Amino acid sequence: MKPLNYALLKHFTTVPEACAADVMEVLRAEYSEFKAFKKDSIIAALMTAEANGLLEETRFDLDKNNELRVYYRAHEEGAATINHYIK
């Protein structure tokens, strides 16, 4: 099993875009028992990946509870870097 942050990054190499809720849904079965598997921690990891140039923000909207959802994608260079370091 990969570390949670590795799995999070690797997920973005397989989808056009995703938000924190999307990532949590996909990773829930394997990672729900992890201490860092919380929405705030996932959002922080996504923001860190963006700041480090691996992901970029694509759009944002509000969910049914009027909470902000920020969508990210792995651009070509970011996906290449992720795939190079995370097999």
N, C-alpha and C positions, 0 to 999 in steps of 0.2 A: 504494500500500500504506500502510495506517495504521501509526503507531507501535505497538509491541507492547502497551503498556499501554492504548492506545485500543481495540485489538482485543479485549483481555481484558475491559474494561468493557462494550463493545458486545455481547459474547457474552451477558452476563447480562441483556440486554434481550430476548433471544430464547428463553430457557429458564426453566423454573420454579425451578431451583436447579442448582448445580454445585460441584464441588470442584476443587482444583488439578489433579489428574490428568485430570479431564474436560476442563478448559480446555486443557491441554497436548495432549490427543488431538485436539481440534478444530482447534487452531492449528498443529499440528506441520508440516503440509505447507508452509505459508507462512513460518513463523517459526523453524523448527528450527535455522537457521544463525545466529540472533541470539545474541549473547553472553549476554544476560539470559534466554534460554530454558532455564532450569534450575528445577527444582522449588522450591528455596529462594527464588529470585527471584520466582517466580510466587506463592508463599505470602506473601512480603513485600508484593507488590503488592495481593493480596487483603486482607491485614490493614490496609494503608494505606487502601484504598477503604472498608473498614468503619469505620475511625477517622474518616474524612472524611464519613461519613454516606451514602455512595453504595450500599453493600451492607450486608446484615445476615446474621448467622449464623442458619442454620435448624436444623441438626442436626450430629451428628458420629458417627462409627463407626470401626471398625478394618478395614483392608483385609486381604487374604489373607496379607500379611506382618506382620500385627499393627502396622502403622503407622497413626497417627491420620489420618483424613480429616475435614476440616471443610468443611461445605457452606454456601454463601452464596446469597443471592438479592438481586436488585435490587427493593426495595420500590417502591411507586408513585412516590413523590417522587424517589427515587434514579434510577429508570429515566427519569423525565421530565428530570432534570438531565443525565444521560448523553446522552440523545437530543437535548437542546437544544444541547449543546456538541460532540458528535461525530456528524456526519452520516453 
